[in-house]
């Protein structure tokens, strides 16, 4: 083959590269800081956060923070795809044919990874102490059940899907009227399992409604 007649295609520029999870994590942190500092309104933060998980390239991510102070930039490699705000690795919660939970007064990191294989996981953030504006929970569920409970004043966002399973986030946007409210992002994939995130009070009301409906039908 004559290489001079068939030159190799030029490599894509940095802005055209596909964005990684680490790229999105760093941009989410910049947006969270901007919200906390009053540079973005709650509505603007919500819109950019939605766009963050919809775009595909590094250049599109850069556009989201072009008008914000963002030291470094999205090209600086992170220590880990799930690195926390203080550079620590994310906590991983695993339940294989068993159950596991995090509840009470605890300090979730910027990232928590939950993996359930024929097991049950409960992540209860209602008494948690948030040390960062944005907290992300990445869930993989196979033939299991994962439940995420948040306080009423938290801004809850969900991005996920299920195959012969369920991925459901209830009460999204409840905390958006408070620009200082923590933001909890639940990203997940469910295969023959169930992933559900919701405000804890909402869960109690749902259970009460089910009981009342059962008594009425009984």
MOCOR-V721429 format. One record per backbone hydrogen bond with DSSP energy under -1.0 kcal/mol. NH is the residue of the N-H (numbers start at 1). CO is the residue of the C=O. E is the energy in kcal/mol with one decimal. If there is no record, write none. Layout:
nh = {NH/NH}
co = {CO/CO}
e = {E/E}
This chain:
nh = {6/16/17/19/24/25/26/27/28/29/30/31/32/33/34/35/36/37/38/39/40/45/46/47/48/49/50/51/52/53/54/55/58/59/61/62/63/64/65/68/73/83/84/87/91/93/95/97/100/102/106/112/113/114/115/116/117/118/120/121/122/123/124/125/128/129/135/136/137/138/139/140/141/142/143/145/146/147/148/149/150/154/155/157/159/161/163/166/168/170/174/176/178/181/183/184/185/186/187/188/189/190/191/192/194/195/196/197/198/200/203/204/205/206/207/208/209/210/211/212/213/214/215/216/217/218}
co = {2/13/14/56/20/21/22/23/24/25/26/27/28/29/30/31/32/33/35/34/34/41/42/43/44/45/46/47/48/49/51/51/17/15/57/58/59/61/62/65/71/80/88/84/111/113/115/117/120/122/104/136/91/138/93/140/95/142/98/145/100/147/102/149/125/106/183/110/185/112/187/114/189/116/191/119/194/121/196/123/198/151/182/184/186/188/190/193/195/197/171/173/175/178/133/155/135/157/137/159/139/161/141/163/144/166/146/168/148/150/199/200/201/202/203/204/205/206/207/208/209/210/211/212/213/214}
e = {-1.1/-1.3/-1.1/-3.0/-2.0/-2.5/-2.1/-1.9/-2.5/-1.8/-1.9/-2.4/-2.2/-2.4/-2.2/-2.0/-2.2/-2.0/-1.1/-2.3/-1.2/-2.7/-2.2/-2.3/-2.4/-2.3/-2.1/-2.0/-2.2/-1.0/-1.6/-2.2/-2.5/-2.8/-1.5/-2.4/-1.5/-1.2/-1.1/-1.8/-1.7/-1.5/-3.2/-1.8/-1.0/-3.3/-2.4/-2.2/-2.4/-2.3/-1.2/-2.2/-2.8/-3.0/-2.9/-2.7/-2.6/-2.5/-2.2/-2.5/-1.9/-3.1/-3.2/-3.4/-1.0/-2.8/-3.0/-3.1/-3.1/-2.7/-3.1/-2.5/-2.5/-3.1/-2.3/-2.5/-2.8/-2.7/-2.8/-2.7/-1.7/-1.2/-2.7/-2.7/-2.6/-1.5/-3.1/-2.4/-2.5/-3.1/-1.3/-1.4/-1.7/-1.8/-3.0/-2.8/-2.8/-2.7/-2.8/-1.5/-1.8/-2.0/-3.1/-2.1/-1.9/-2.5/-2.5/-2.3/-2.2/-2.3/-1.7/-1.8/-2.2/-2.2/-2.4/-2.4/-2.5/-2.2/-2.1/-2.6/-2.5/-2.3/-2.3/-2.1/-2.2/-1.4}
